[in-house]
Amino acid sequence: MNIKLKNKDNPISLSCGWCFMNSGFDMGIIEKINSGKQVKVDKIPKPSVEFVEEVKKESNKKTKPKEVNNGY
């Protein structure tokens, strides 16, 4: 999943120790989040919910309708 910082004026503390990856703590991820970038993570720790939000993929609603083969 991708996440981003909700408010650049309220960054995540680097000493928080929140782990966004199953592989363990990575300070680089917190630095990327605080810089305003979208970051791919494995999980969102519960205490961080007030700081970050999940970025949902936008569905492409302007697709062409499928052609129907009526057997003619």
Order of alpha helices (4+ residues) and beta strands (2+ residues): beta-alpha-beta-beta
